[in-house]
Amino acid sequence: MNLRRQLLVASLLLLTLPWAGCQFVREMEGALRTGQEQALQATALAVAASLKDKPELLYPNPQRLREAENSDNSHHKSLYAVPVDQAIIIDGYGDGWEDLDFQVIESSSATKPLKIQYKAATRRGNLFLFLQIEDSNVEFHNPALSPEPNGDRLILRTWLDDRRQEYVIATAAPGKVTAQYKNTIYNRGSARQIRGQWQDTVQGYNLELEIPLSLTGGRLGFFVINAGDKPGKGFDTLGNTTPLDMAPPPWLIYTPVVLHNAIAPFAKHDQQLQIVDKAHWLLADTLNAGSSDAKKTQTDTGKKTFWLVRALYRSILSRNAPLPPAPTPDKGRLNQKEVTAAMSGTAANRWYKNTEDTGRTLLSAAAPIRNNTQVIGAVLIRQSNEEYLSMTDKAFSRLLGYSLIALCIGVFGLLGYASLLSWRVRKLSLAAANIIREDGSLGRDFPISKAQDEIGELSRHYAQVLDKLREYNDYLHSLSRKLSHELRTPIAVIQTSLENLEQQHGTHEQNTLYLKRAKEGLARLNKILTAMSEANRLEESIHNNSAQRINLSPLLREIFSAYQGIYKNAPLTLDCTLEEAYVDAVPELIVQALDKLIDNAVSFCDEQGGIILALKRNTESIEISVSNEGPTLAQELKHSLFDSMVSLRSGGSPDVHLGLGLYIVRLIAEFHNGSVRAENLTGDKGVVFTLTLPSSNTQISN
């Protein structure tokens, strides 16, 4: 990785700036959340204070408050009615009831299957009931049997003047129905004010009724009488009360008008205000938080911020722990934790996920409503966090813009500085590469920087190293000339002595022996000088070559033919079955290394042995091996064999060997990022030298 890329990676540290800004925005959002919690809690406490010591607003009948305090068992049969704004058409088909949930009552002991599903709602002083009765055999009222209602019928039980009042609804055919008195007639109202529609269904029949709330007395019990298909065969009943139950009917839970008027001044477009009694019944709900106007206001507020910025902001402020969805009343009752805490006398709040918009959350705050020291209910207020998020959206947008500007300035500044440093380093690198001339000598034009930084100091150190290297190189070049001069002088003396010896008269055998020894010494000195000059030139020339992609298969076949002509008496064999063996190498150096290995193999090969030149391919490398039968290598010399000035040849060898041949092979292998090794053949029959070169994976395009 070059310097520019390194600094580019280092510039990523500038991302800590927007990260720090995001942490600041997160902290600011946390502070706003805390402020929202405190404000909503204060509102809940204010509403609770306005309802303090006014139990009649929550409990028009004081008896229900006493029952709620003493026991909650009597409330499981209570009938809960939801206040609605839309008019309900009494037609028996259930139109207008789609937003309400059914309550279910099933029979477990009836002789025939019987099931009741009902819904209840209040509007403008009236109670609306919608009942779906599943009955496999509907028996209508038969006036011929008796003038009193018979057949399948509905009994309504209310509570007036602390006495129960019962009404019966029966019909001889589907259509409009009105109630009739079942017991003593009171002067408060008329049974005919209870009207409705009876409609047949596939499962049984529907009853949709409208009842004035004034006729209920705050209590309402009902049960269906499922008459037998034959007279005198008995009947089954099912409802929230029974015919023989002498206790007051179950409570009718609905929103008192006085309570709704009392909390109306506290209603806001972005808040939902609810009142819960001691038994956790939902007595009042402003529904403002779920109204279309509130939703439109929240949506418009959210759209003021660009959607991408808003999405980034929501993701940054997301909490690790998943929030539960906002709870809804379960059969008219709220049992969430903050309500339970308020019933115990402690104000509490809790965050919920908004089921309508996953990007928003709801804050729910509850406060207790007291009557003297007694807790008689709770105030529950819910509010979305959209308004507060919109406030921080603007701050986050500005922060994001400033952070991006600072980040761009920092990145481009670092890139410019990196380009300057890269140019200086590249200039120093080119100067170091061009300081070596074509003849291998070192030039004297290396630039020395005067900058007082690390790069300037590096250039000055390079200059010092080059000066010392130049002095050493000059010494090596002069050494060969001095050594040649010193060696040629004794050669001349030897040659002169031999000439004088030839002119003297001695015995023929002595003269011949002296002459032979002198000539051998002379030839040996000349070979020493030649080998030294060759080694010196080769070490200099290796690093002045550039590698190219070559195929070793045709190269080995070509030089093998040349070896057969040079070593005519040597039993040479070529083992090359590969057609392609590509490597990145210098052909002349490869040939020179093989010359050394073949010459070494010929020197040590037995008279009856053979020499094999082989080419093989491994997974990621190409191997050239030269094996010969003959003497083996000692274990202690396997690793030092390729060092300089190491030779295993016997002193009686007629040729001169300075121990530089295998050393040169090692230099050539290392230059090509390869290696060379020597091993004994299996059975200690001889030695094999293996030259390993990295394989080139790609092919050269024509």
Sequence and secondary structure as in RCSB ss.txt:
>XXXX:A:sequence
MNLRRQLLVASLLLLTLPWAGCQFVREMEGALRTGQEQALQATALAVAASLKDKPELLYPNPQRLREAENSDNSH
HKSLYAVPVDQAIIIDGYGDGWEDLDFQVIESSSATKPLKIQYKAATRRGNLFLFLQIEDSNVEFHNPALSPEPN
GDRLILRTWLDDRRQEYVIATAAPGKVTAQYKNTIYNRGSARQIRGQWQDTVQGYNLELEIPLSLTGGRLGFFVI
NAGDKPGKGFDTLGNTTPLDMAPPPWLIYTPVVLHNAIAPFAKHDQQLQIVDKAHWLLADTLNAGSSDAKKTQTD
TGKKTFWLVRALYRSILSRNAPLPPAPTPDKGRLNQKEVTAAMSGTAANRWYKNTEDTGRTLLSAAAPIRNNTQV
IGAVLIRQSNEEYLSMTDKAFSRLLGYSLIALCIGVFGLLGYASLLSWRVRKLSLAAANIIREDGSLGRDFPISK
AQDEIGELSRHYAQVLDKLREYNDYLHSLSRKLSHELRTPIAVIQTSLENLEQQHGTHEQNTLYLKRAKEGLARL
NKILTAMSEANRLEESIHNNSAQRINLSPLLREIFSAYQGIYKNAPLTLDCTLEEAYVDAVPELIVQALDKLIDN
AVSFCDEQGGIILALKRNTESIEISVSNEGPTLAQELKHSLFDSMVSLRSGGSPDVHLGLGLYIVRLIAEFHNGS
VRAENLTGDKGVVFTLTLPSSNTQISN
>XXXX:A:secstr
  HHHHHHHHGGGGGHHHHHHHHHHHHHHHHHHHHHHHHHHHHHHHHHHHTTT HHHH SSHHHHHHHHH SGGG
TT EE EE SS    SSS TT TTS  EEEE SS SS EEEEEEEEEETTEEEEEEEEEESS     TTT SS  
SSEEEEEEEETTEEEEEEE  SSSEEEE EESS   SSS GGG EEEEEE SSEEEEEEEEEGGGTTTB EEEEE
EE SSTTS EEEEESS TT  S   BEE   HHHHHHHGGG  TTEEEEEEETT BEEEE  GGGSHHHHHHHHH
HHHTS HHHHHHHHHHT  SS   B    BTTB   HHHHHHHTT  EEEEEE SS TT EEEEEEEEEEETTEE
EEEEEEEEESHHHHHHHHHHHHHHHHHHHHHHHHHHHHHHHHHHHHHHHHHHHHHHHHHTB TTS B S      
 SSHHHHHHHHHHHHHHHHHHHHHHHHHHHHHHHHHHHHHHHHHHHHHHHHHHS   HHHHHHHHHHHHHHHHHH
HHHHHHHHHHHHHHHHHTT   EEEEHHHHHHHHHHHHHHH TTS EEEE   S  EEEE HHHHHHHHHHHHHH
HHHH  SS  EEEEEEE SSEEEEEEEEES    GGGTTTTTSTT     TT SS   S HHHHHHHHHHHTT E
EEEEE TTS EEEEEEEEEB  S    
